[in-house]
Amino acid sequence: MPGASTDAMKANCMGHCQWCDKLQKLPNGRLSTHGYSVKYQMFAGICMGSQNLPYELSCELVKQSIIDSQGLLENLISVQKRLLDTNNQPEYAWFQCYDKKSSKYFWEKIEISVVDEVCKYRIYGEHDKGEYLSFSLKSRVSVYSESPSTLKRRLNLTYVEREIKPQIKELEEYIKVQRLRVINWKEASLLSSPTHTKHNLHQPTPNITCTEPHQT
């Protein structure tokens, strides 16, 4: 690119995010802000790889993502173990709620207590409205033969199966892929045009024309 400035060259190049492996533009030589949603005119959920060097030039952030993900994985496994411990159940249960405004389901912790044969539970947490909801424990016992403690175990088991286990599986796969990216890493040229093809972890980076030396 004769006559082009270094920044202009970088702006016309693309690279893969070290954290999420998505292909992004490189304004000022760093990955553009990505992986976010906009709510109340503010960014939310920005990818940790934003504003960092692309994978073609560094894998230090890949290593950090493995450390962070391993910590999350250990925490999830600990939560799963605690929720499945029939001899030492937590005081709360996880309950899947439905938000009519957004038409979406979400999980909330609930407290369960029994008053006059009615099992009452209070939703608390991020969506706390300070309200108590109740249903007839008598009908639950006759239909499901459940005590409050059995109900709590069942709710927590449902949460583990639908929420915790899939997250554990996803994190394990992510860590596996990131470790491969570290093993197979070598400094490479930046991409000159968009492509929707992800890195083949067993193949070298394709030949391209847009290059930028690694800045240490």
C-alpha positions as CSV (number, residue, x, y, z in Angstrom):
1,M,0.0,0.0,0.0
2,P,2.3,2.8,-1.2
3,G,1.8,6.1,0.5
4,A,-0.6,4.7,3.1
5,S,0.1,5.6,6.8
6,T,0.6,2.9,9.3
7,D,-2.7,3.7,11.0
8,A,-4.5,3.6,7.6
9,M,-3.0,0.2,6.9
10,K,-4.2,-1.1,10.2
11,A,-7.6,0.3,9.7
12,N,-7.9,-1.6,6.4
13,C,-6.7,-4.8,8.0
14,M,-8.5,-7.3,10.1
15,G,-7.5,-9.8,12.7
16,H,-9.0,-12.5,15.0
17,C,-9.9,-11.7,18.6
18,Q,-7.7,-13.6,21.1
19,W,-10.7,-14.0,23.4
20,C,-13.6,-14.9,21.2
21,D,-11.8,-15.7,17.8
22,K,-14.1,-13.4,15.9
23,L,-12.7,-11.5,13.0
24,Q,-12.6,-7.8,13.7
25,K,-11.3,-4.5,12.2
26,L,-8.2,-2.9,13.6
27,P,-8.6,0.8,14.1
28,N,-5.3,2.2,15.5
29,G,-3.8,-1.3,15.4
30,R,-6.1,-2.7,18.1
31,L,-9.2,-4.8,17.8
32,S,-12.4,-2.8,17.5
33,T,-14.9,-2.8,20.4
34,H,-17.2,-5.9,19.8
35,G,-19.3,-8.5,21.5
36,Y,-21.6,-5.8,23.0
37,S,-25.2,-4.8,23.1
38,V,-26.4,-1.2,23.6
39,K,-28.9,-0.4,26.4
40,Y,-29.8,3.0,27.7
41,Q,-27.2,4.4,25.3
42,M,-24.4,2.5,27.0
43,F,-22.3,-0.5,26.0
44,A,-23.0,-3.8,27.8
45,G,-21.2,-7.1,27.6
46,I,-18.1,-6.0,25.8
47,C,-15.7,-8.8,24.8
48,M,-12.5,-8.9,26.8
49,G,-10.5,-9.0,23.6
50,S,-11.7,-5.5,22.5
51,Q,-8.9,-2.9,22.2
52,N,-6.2,-5.6,22.3
53,L,-3.8,-7.0,19.8
54,P,-5.2,-9.6,17.4
55,Y,-4.3,-13.3,17.6
56,E,-2.1,-12.9,14.6
57,L,0.2,-10.7,16.6
58,S,-0.1,-12.1,20.2
59,C,-1.5,-15.0,22.2
60,E,-0.9,-13.5,25.7
61,L,-4.6,-12.7,26.1
62,V,-5.5,-16.3,25.0
63,K,-3.5,-17.5,27.9
64,Q,-5.3,-15.1,30.3
65,S,-8.7,-16.3,28.9
66,I,-7.7,-19.9,29.9
67,I,-6.9,-18.9,33.4
68,D,-10.1,-16.9,33.8
69,S,-12.2,-19.6,32.3
70,Q,-10.6,-22.3,34.5
71,G,-11.7,-20.2,37.5
72,L,-15.2,-19.9,36.2
73,L,-15.3,-23.7,35.5
74,E,-14.1,-24.5,39.0
75,N,-16.8,-22.2,40.5
76,L,-19.5,-23.8,38.4
77,I,-18.4,-27.3,39.4
78,S,-18.5,-26.2,43.1
79,V,-22.0,-24.8,42.7
80,Q,-23.2,-27.9,41.0
81,K,-21.8,-30.1,43.8
82,R,-23.5,-27.9,46.4
83,L,-26.9,-28.0,44.7
84,L,-26.8,-31.8,44.2
85,D,-25.7,-32.5,47.8
86,T,-28.9,-34.1,49.2
87,N,-27.5,-34.1,52.7
88,N,-26.7,-30.4,52.8
89,Q,-29.1,-28.5,50.6
90,P,-28.8,-24.7,50.5
91,E,-31.5,-22.5,52.0
92,Y,-32.6,-21.4,48.5
93,A,-33.8,-23.0,45.3
94,W,-33.4,-21.8,41.7
95,F,-36.7,-21.1,39.9
96,Q,-37.3,-20.3,36.3
97,C,-39.4,-17.2,36.0
98,Y,-41.1,-15.7,33.0
99,D,-41.0,-12.0,32.1
100,K,-44.1,-11.0,30.2
101,K,-42.6,-7.8,29.0
102,S,-39.6,-9.3,27.3
103,S,-41.3,-12.8,26.7
104,K,-38.2,-14.4,28.1
105,Y,-37.4,-16.8,30.9
106,F,-34.8,-16.2,33.5
107,W,-33.5,-17.9,36.7
108,E,-33.9,-16.5,40.2
109,K,-33.1,-17.7,43.6
110,I,-36.2,-18.3,45.8
111,E,-36.8,-18.8,49.5
112,I,-39.3,-21.5,50.4
113,S,-41.3,-21.7,53.6
114,V,-44.6,-23.3,54.7
115,V,-47.4,-21.4,56.3
116,D,-50.8,-23.1,57.0
117,E,-50.1,-25.9,54.4
118,V,-49.2,-23.3,51.8
119,C,-45.7,-23.3,50.4
120,K,-44.6,-19.7,49.9
121,Y,-41.6,-18.6,48.1
122,R,-40.1,-15.2,47.7
123,I,-38.2,-14.2,44.6
124,Y,-35.1,-12.2,45.3
125,G,-32.1,-11.0,43.4
126,E,-31.7,-8.9,40.3
127,H,-35.4,-8.9,39.5
128,D,-36.5,-8.5,43.1
129,K,-39.9,-6.9,43.4
130,G,-40.3,-7.7,47.1
131,E,-43.3,-9.9,46.3
132,Y,-44.3,-13.2,47.7
133,L,-45.9,-15.8,45.4
134,S,-47.6,-18.9,46.7
135,F,-49.2,-22.1,45.6
136,S,-51.0,-24.9,47.5
137,L,-48.5,-27.3,49.0
138,K,-51.4,-29.7,49.7
139,S,-52.1,-30.1,46.0
140,R,-48.4,-30.5,45.3
141,V,-48.1,-33.2,47.9
142,S,-51.1,-35.1,46.5
143,V,-49.9,-34.9,42.9
144,Y,-46.2,-35.1,43.2
145,S,-45.8,-36.5,46.8
146,E,-43.3,-33.6,47.5
147,S,-42.3,-32.1,50.7
148,P,-40.8,-28.6,50.7
149,S,-37.3,-30.0,50.9
150,T,-38.1,-32.4,48.0
151,L,-39.5,-29.6,46.0
152,K,-36.3,-27.5,46.6
153,R,-34.1,-30.4,45.5
154,R,-36.1,-30.9,42.4
155,L,-36.0,-27.3,41.4
156,N,-32.2,-27.2,42.0
157,L,-31.7,-30.4,40.0
158,T,-33.6,-28.8,37.1
159,Y,-31.4,-25.7,37.3
160,V,-28.3,-27.9,37.3
161,E,-29.5,-29.9,34.2
162,R,-30.7,-26.9,32.2
163,E,-28.2,-24.2,33.2
164,I,-25.1,-25.4,35.1
165,K,-24.2,-28.5,33.1
166,P,-24.4,-26.8,29.7
167,Q,-22.2,-24.0,30.9
168,I,-19.7,-26.5,32.2
169,K,-19.6,-28.3,28.9
170,E,-19.3,-25.0,27.0
171,L,-16.4,-23.8,29.2
172,E,-14.6,-27.1,28.9
173,E,-14.8,-26.9,25.1
174,Y,-13.7,-23.2,25.1
175,I,-10.6,-24.0,27.3
176,K,-9.7,-26.9,25.0
177,V,-9.9,-24.7,21.9
178,Q,-8.0,-21.8,23.6
179,R,-5.2,-24.2,24.6
180,L,-4.9,-25.4,21.0
181,R,-4.7,-21.8,19.9
182,V,-1.7,-21.3,22.3
183,I,0.0,-24.5,21.1
184,N,-0.4,-23.6,17.4
185,W,0.3,-19.9,17.7
186,K,3.0,-18.2,15.6
187,E,3.1,-14.6,14.6
188,A,1.3,-14.0,11.3
189,S,0.3,-11.3,8.8
190,L,-3.0,-9.5,9.3
191,L,-5.9,-10.1,7.0
192,S,-6.5,-7.7,4.2
193,S,-10.2,-8.3,3.6
194,P,-13.2,-9.8,5.6
195,T,-13.6,-13.5,5.7
196,H,-16.1,-15.6,7.7
197,T,-13.8,-18.5,8.0
198,K,-12.5,-19.1,11.5
199,H,-8.9,-20.2,12.2
200,N,-8.1,-23.8,11.4
201,L,-6.1,-24.6,14.4
202,H,-4.1,-27.2,12.6
203,Q,-3.2,-25.1,9.6
204,P,-1.0,-22.0,9.2
205,T,-2.6,-18.6,8.6
206,P,-3.5,-18.2,4.9
207,N,-1.2,-16.1,2.6
208,I,-2.3,-12.5,2.6
209,T,-1.0,-9.2,1.4
210,C,-1.7,-6.8,4.3
211,T,1.1,-7.0,6.7
212,E,2.1,-5.2,9.9
213,P,5.2,-5.9,12.0
214,H,4.6,-7.0,15.6
215,Q,5.1,-4.0,18.0
216,T,6.7,-5.0,21.3
